[in-house]
Amino acid sequence: MDRYGENLTKMAYNYVKDWKLAEDIVQDVFVVCCHHYDKLDEILDFKPWIYRLTINKSKDVLKSASYRKTVIQSSLLTIFKSNDPPPDMLLNKRSEEETLSKSVLKLPVKYREVIILYYYEELSIAKIGDILTLNSNTVKTRLKTQGIKLPENIPGFVEQQDFEEIDWDREAVNFDRGIIGNENKSGVIGIDIPSLTPQKWMWHLWGNKTSDLTVVEVHEGSQTAYPILDNGWKWTMQLGSAVNGADAHVPCAITIPKPGEWAFLLYDGDELFDVLVYEIEE
């Protein structure tokens, strides 16, 4: 257990943000290991198993009433990459390290845990998926989307978790009358025309429930969200009548800020409706 004790304590701290509580959690994990000592050889991959056990116990603590009553002090995440003492003894660390630590600790747990396992524990995507019982694509998406920069004026119904719906490998296709998108859901006429300068696109939706279309565009490389409608001046526009076989449409002027892989999150009213992914080079 000496091999895993320190890293498991750091992992538990990632969840509960309290060093003493993290140590208690790891002690409980070791007790479970002792109770199953005669069966440890039957565990095919011990490391993912013991990490999963630690994570589950940490999450149980987060759900407990006693934990919710505890006032947790702000701490530093730098312990995950060093052998330094507990957080309260790290106050003299460099300011940039402190800023990074606090930023990571402010992330929701589901993003924080994949960051720690991938960047600090240096586990593979597959191993992280085993530990967290997630598929590899979800792990990759959480690693990408945890840092999405959202403008202050973005509609309130747009949430960080919406960006997990982005499948960057699923590019839109040309399915009918020059409409490029996801068939029988949404698509655009004009995406195949150079769009780094002002251009007109026509959005098409199938099965929408409201007349309000909100579009948020995200650049894969910079992980930054932008408005796109009306050349970036609007988040939302009113949909018009049926056309080209679609249930609703709306034309608008657009300008793509820079080349690269772009995802467009379409909202029908305040509900995420579809995600379109385009490669835009000119």
C-alpha positions in Angstrom: 0.0 0.0 0.0 3.0 2.3 0.4 3.1 2.4 -3.4 -0.3 4.0 -3.7 -0.9 5.8 -0.4 0.3 9.3 -1.4 -1.3 9.3 -4.8 -4.6 8.1 -3.5 -4.6 10.7 -0.8 -4.0 13.4 -3.4 -6.8 11.9 -5.5 -9.2 12.0 -2.6 -8.2 15.6 -1.9 -9.2 16.5 -5.4 -12.7 15.7 -4.4 -13.1 16.8 -0.8 -10.5 19.6 -0.7 -9.5 18.7 2.9 -6.2 16.9 3.5 -7.2 15.2 6.8 -10.5 14.0 5.3 -8.6 12.7 2.3 -6.3 10.7 4.6 -9.3 9.2 6.3 -10.8 8.2 3.0 -7.6 6.4 2.0 -7.5 4.6 5.3 -11.0 3.3 4.6 -9.8 2.2 1.2 -6.9 0.3 2.8 -9.3 -1.4 5.2 -11.4 -2.6 2.3 -8.2 -4.0 0.7 -7.3 -5.8 3.9 -10.7 -7.4 4.0 -10.3 -8.6 0.4 -6.6 -9.4 0.8 -7.1 -13.1 -0.2 -8.9 -12.0 -3.4 -6.5 -9.3 -4.6 -4.8 -11.6 -6.9 -8.1 -12.2 -8.7 -8.3 -8.5 -9.6 -7.1 -8.2 -13.2 -5.9 -4.6 -13.0 -5.3 -3.5 -9.4 -4.5 0.2 -10.1 -7.8 1.1 -11.8 -9.6 -0.9 -9.2 -8.1 0.9 -6.2 -8.4 4.3 -7.9 -12.1 3.6 -8.6 -12.6 2.5 -5.0 -11.0 5.8 -3.7 -13.1 7.9 -6.1 -16.4 6.2 -5.1 -15.6 6.7 -1.4 -14.7 10.3 -2.0 -18.0 10.9 -3.8 -19.9 9.2 -1.0 -18.3 11.7 1.4 -19.3 14.6 -0.8 -23.0 13.4 -0.6 -22.9 13.0 3.2 -24.7 15.5 5.4 -21.7 15.9 7.6 -19.6 17.0 4.7 -22.2 19.5 3.5 -22.0 21.2 6.8 -18.3 21.6 6.7 -16.7 24.9 5.6 -14.0 24.0 3.2 -11.1 26.3 2.9 -9.6 27.2 -0.4 -6.5 25.1 -1.2 -3.8 24.5 -3.7 -3.8 21.7 -6.3 0.0 21.8 -6.6 0.3 18.8 -4.3 -0.8 16.6 -7.1 2.5 17.1 -8.9 4.9 17.2 -6.0 5.9 15.6 -2.7 5.3 18.8 -0.8 3.5 18.9 2.6 -0.3 19.4 2.8 -2.0 22.5 1.3 -1.7 24.7 4.3 2.1 24.5 4.1 2.3 25.5 0.4 1.4 29.2 0.8 4.8 30.4 -0.4 4.5 28.7 -3.8 4.8 30.7 -7.0 1.7 32.8 -7.8 1.2 31.2 -11.2 1.0 27.8 -9.5 -1.6 29.1 -7.1 -3.6 30.5 -9.9 -3.6 27.3 -11.8 -4.4 25.3 -8.7 -7.4 27.4 -7.8 -8.7 27.4 -11.4 -8.6 23.6 -11.5 -10.3 23.2 -8.1 -13.1 25.5 -9.2 -14.1 23.2 -12.1 -17.0 20.8 -11.6 -15.9 17.4 -10.3 -16.5 15.6 -13.6 -13.9 17.8 -15.3 -11.5 18.0 -12.4 -11.2 14.2 -12.1 -10.2 13.6 -15.7 -7.7 16.4 -15.5 -6.0 14.9 -12.4 -6.0 11.3 -13.8 -4.7 12.3 -17.2 -2.2 15.1 -16.5 -1.1 14.4 -13.0 -1.4 10.6 -12.7 -0.5 10.3 -16.3 -3.1 7.5 -17.0 -4.2 6.6 -20.5 -7.6 7.6 -21.8 -8.6 3.9 -21.7 -7.6 3.5 -18.0 -9.4 6.7 -17.0 -12.5 5.3 -18.8 -12.2 2.1 -16.8 -11.8 4.0 -13.5 -14.7 6.4 -14.0 -16.9 3.9 -16.0 -16.9 6.3 -19.0 -16.3 5.5 -22.7 -13.1 6.9 -24.2 -15.0 9.6 -26.3 -16.6 11.0 -23.1 -13.2 11.2 -21.4 -11.7 13.0 -24.4 -14.6 15.4 -24.6 -14.3 16.3 -20.9 -10.6 16.9 -21.3 -11.3 19.3 -24.1 -14.4 21.1 -22.8 -13.4 21.7 -19.2 -11.8 25.0 -20.3 -14.4 26.4 -22.6 -14.4 30.2 -22.3 -17.9 31.5 -22.2 -18.7 35.2 -22.8 -20.4 37.1 -20.0 -23.4 37.9 -22.2 -24.0 34.3 -23.3 -27.7 33.1 -22.7 -28.1 31.7 -19.2 -29.4 28.4 -20.5 -26.1 27.5 -22.1 -24.1 25.3 -19.8 -20.6 23.9 -19.7 -22.1 20.4 -19.9 -23.7 21.2 -23.2 -20.2 21.1 -24.8 -19.9 17.4 -23.9 -22.4 16.8 -26.7 -19.7 17.8 -29.2 -18.4 14.8 -31.2 -15.6 16.4 -33.1 -15.2 13.3 -35.3 -18.8 13.6 -36.6 -18.6 16.2 -39.4 -21.7 17.4 -41.1 -22.6 15.9 -44.5 -24.2 17.2 -47.7 -27.6 15.4 -47.6 -30.1 17.3 -49.6 -30.4 20.4 -51.9 -27.0 21.7 -50.9 -27.9 21.5 -47.2 -24.9 20.4 -45.1 -25.5 19.1 -41.6 -27.2 16.3 -39.7 -29.9 14.8 -41.8 -33.5 15.3 -40.6 -32.3 17.4 -37.7 -30.4 20.6 -38.8 -28.3 21.9 -41.6 -26.9 25.0 -43.4 -26.9 26.2 -47.0 -23.8 28.3 -47.6 -21.2 26.5 -45.3 -19.3 25.4 -48.4 -18.8 29.0 -49.5 -15.7 30.8 -48.2 -16.9 32.2 -44.8 -13.9 33.9 -43.2 -15.2 37.0 -44.8 -18.9 38.1 -44.5 -21.2 35.5 -46.0 -24.9 34.5 -45.9 -25.9 31.2 -44.4 -29.4 29.7 -44.3 -30.2 27.6 -41.3 -32.7 24.7 -41.6 -34.3 22.7 -38.7 -36.5 19.6 -38.6 -38.7 18.9 -35.6 -38.1 22.1 -33.7 -40.7 23.1 -31.0 -40.2 26.9 -30.8 -39.4 29.7 -33.2 -36.3 30.8 -31.3 -33.0 29.6 -32.7 -29.8 30.3 -30.6 -26.4 29.3 -32.0 -23.2 29.1 -30.1 -20.0 28.5 -32.1 -16.9 26.9 -30.5 -13.4 26.7 -32.0 -11.8 23.4 -31.2 -8.3 24.8 -31.0 -8.9 27.8 -28.8 -11.9 26.3 -26.9 -13.6 29.7 -27.0 -17.3 30.2 -27.6 -18.7 33.0 -29.8 -22.0 34.3 -31.1 -22.3 33.8 -34.9 -25.7 35.1 -36.0 -25.9 38.5 -37.7 -22.1 38.6 -38.0 -21.6 37.8 -34.3 -24.0 40.5 -33.0 -26.7 38.1 -32.0 -27.1 34.9 -30.0 -30.7 34.3 -31.0 -32.9 34.8 -34.1 -36.5 34.1 -35.0 -37.1 31.1 -37.3 -39.2 31.5 -40.4 -41.5 29.1 -42.3 -40.9 25.7 -43.8 -38.6 25.6 -46.8 -36.4 23.0 -48.7 -38.2 20.2 -46.9 -37.2 21.6 -43.4 -39.8 22.6 -40.8 -38.3 26.0 -40.3 -35.5 28.2 -41.6 -33.7 31.5 -41.1 -31.1 33.3 -43.3 -28.5 35.4 -41.6 -25.1 37.1 -42.2 -22.2 35.4 -40.6 -18.4 35.8 -40.4 -16.2 33.0 -39.0 -13.4 34.5 -36.9 -10.6 32.1 -38.0 -10.0 28.9 -39.9 -10.2 25.5 -38.2 -12.6 22.9 -36.8 -15.8 24.6 -35.5 -18.8 23.2 -33.6 -22.2 25.0 -33.7 -24.5 24.3 -30.8 -28.1 24.9 -31.8 -30.8 25.6 -29.2 -34.5 25.3 -29.8 -35.8 27.8 -27.3 -33.7 27.0 -24.2 -33.1 23.4 -25.1 -30.0 22.0 -26.8 -31.3 20.8 -30.1 -28.3 19.7 -32.2 -24.6 20.1 -32.8 -23.0 20.7 -36.2 -19.3 20.3 -36.8 -17.6 21.9 -39.8 -14.1 22.2 -41.0 -13.7 25.8 -42.3 -10.5 26.7 -44.0 -11.4 29.8 -46.0 
